[in-house]
Amino acid sequence: MKVTLKQATVAHAVAIAKLRMATNERLTRDFGRGPWSSTATDKGVLYGMRAGRVYAARDGRTIIGTLQLTTTKPWAIDKKYFSKCERPLYLLAMAVAPDRQRHGVGRAMLEDVKRVVKAWPGDAIRLDAYDLPGGGGEFYAKCGYREKGRVTYRGAPLIYYELLL
């Protein structure tokens, strides 16, 4: 599957919030309440646009996936676990529409995000994933991200991943 990420605009905030909420609800239904059970809002998406850049993957006019990139290290990330590099970007809030999961959309998004990060310019992608049955750790590993450490942050077990570019 070919997916091209495009930077989202303010006009996309409601659709992205709905997609994130649908993803959160599916994870809660499938795995029970967890750190993913939060409410996604357009205000949160707009904040993400101010703090970094939010991207959308589309099928025609429908947003089928989203993620955020930022140069600012998230609170849950401890830099000591990662490789030394000059321009790391942090991948946050990745979500794929529930009806598009397991169809290659997420993998294609992670492939295209490399292009986006190189053009930023960035030299590494860092992220954390929940180390729980509903977490995405195994997915990121299958997509070539290297595990860099395991920590607990605010009671949630996390796995740190990195991809050097």
C-alpha positions in Angstrom: 0.0 0.0 0.0 1.2 3.5 -0.8 0.5 6.3 1.6 1.6 9.8 1.5 1.6 11.9 4.6 0.5 15.5 4.2 0.7 18.2 6.9 -2.7 18.7 8.3 -4.4 22.0 8.6 -6.7 23.6 11.2 -9.6 22.5 9.0 -8.6 18.8 9.6 -8.6 19.0 13.4 -12.1 17.7 14.0 -11.7 14.7 11.6 -8.3 13.9 13.2 -9.8 14.0 16.7 -12.7 11.7 15.6 -10.2 9.3 14.2 -8.1 9.3 17.3 -11.2 8.9 19.5 -12.4 5.9 17.4 -8.9 4.3 17.8 -8.9 4.9 21.6 -12.4 3.4 21.9 -11.4 0.3 19.9 -8.3 -0.2 22.1 -10.5 0.2 25.2 -13.1 -2.3 23.8 -10.4 -4.8 22.8 -8.0 -4.5 25.8 -9.9 -2.8 28.6 -9.3 0.6 30.1 -5.7 1.7 29.8 -3.5 4.7 29.1 -5.1 4.8 25.6 -8.6 5.4 27.0 -8.3 9.2 27.1 -10.6 11.5 25.2 -9.3 12.9 21.9 -10.4 16.4 21.1 -9.9 18.9 18.3 -8.3 21.2 20.9 -5.7 18.5 21.5 -5.1 18.2 17.8 -4.7 22.0 17.5 -2.3 22.0 20.4 -0.3 19.4 18.6 -0.2 21.6 15.5 1.3 24.4 17.6 3.8 22.2 19.4 4.9 20.4 16.2 3.4 19.2 13.0 0.4 16.9 12.6 0.2 14.8 9.5 -2.7 13.0 7.8 -2.8 10.0 5.5 -5.9 10.0 3.2 -7.9 7.7 1.0 -9.5 10.3 -1.3 -10.9 12.9 1.0 -11.1 10.6 4.1 -8.4 10.8 6.7 -7.4 7.2 7.5 -4.3 7.8 9.6 -2.5 10.5 11.5 0.6 11.2 13.5 2.4 14.1 15.0 6.1 15.0 14.8 7.9 17.4 17.1 11.4 18.5 17.9 10.5 18.9 21.6 11.2 15.8 23.7 8.0 14.5 25.3 7.9 14.2 29.1 7.8 10.4 29.0 11.0 10.2 27.0 14.4 9.9 28.7 17.1 10.9 26.3 19.8 8.8 28.0 18.4 5.7 26.3 18.9 6.9 22.8 21.7 7.3 20.3 23.6 10.6 20.0 22.3 12.5 17.1 21.9 16.2 16.2 18.3 16.5 15.0 16.0 13.8 16.5 12.2 14.1 15.9 9.7 12.6 18.2 6.7 10.7 16.8 3.5 11.0 18.8 -0.2 10.3 18.6 -0.1 7.8 15.7 -3.5 6.4 14.9 -5.0 4.5 12.1 -8.8 4.4 11.5 -10.1 1.1 13.1 -11.6 -0.1 9.8 -8.2 0.4 8.1 -6.1 -1.4 10.7 -4.3 -4.5 9.6 -4.4 -3.3 6.0 -0.9 -1.9 5.8 -1.8 1.8 6.5 0.3 2.1 9.6 3.3 0.4 8.0 3.0 2.7 5.0 2.7 5.7 7.2 5.9 4.7 9.0 7.6 4.3 5.7 6.6 7.7 4.4 7.4 9.5 7.7 11.1 8.8 6.9 10.8 11.1 3.9 9.1 13.7 6.0 11.7 13.6 8.7 14.7 13.7 6.3 13.1 16.8 4.7 12.5 18.5 8.0 15.6 17.9 8.4 15.9 15.3 11.0 18.3 12.4 11.6 16.3 10.1 13.9 12.8 9.2 14.8 12.1 8.5 18.5 8.9 7.3 20.1 7.5 5.4 23.0 4.9 2.6 22.9 2.9 1.1 25.8 4.4 -2.2 26.9 0.9 -3.7 27.3 -1.2 -6.0 25.2 -2.9 -3.0 23.5 0.5 -1.2 22.9 2.2 -0.9 19.6 5.6 -2.2 20.5 5.7 -5.3 18.4 4.4 -3.3 15.4 7.2 -0.7 15.6 9.8 -3.5 15.9 8.4 -5.2 12.8 8.7 -1.8 11.0 12.4 -1.6 11.7 12.5 0.5 14.8 15.1 -0.5 17.4 14.2 -1.0 21.0 16.3 1.3 23.2 14.9 0.7 26.6 12.0 -0.1 28.9 10.7 2.3 31.6 7.6 3.0 33.7 6.2 6.5 33.4 3.2 7.5 35.6 2.4 3.9 36.1 2.4 2.9 32.4 5.1 0.6 31.2 6.8 2.0 28.1 9.2 0.8 25.4 11.4 3.3 23.8 12.1 2.9 20.0 14.4 4.7 17.6 15.1 4.7 13.9 18.3 6.4 12.8 18.1 7.9 9.3 
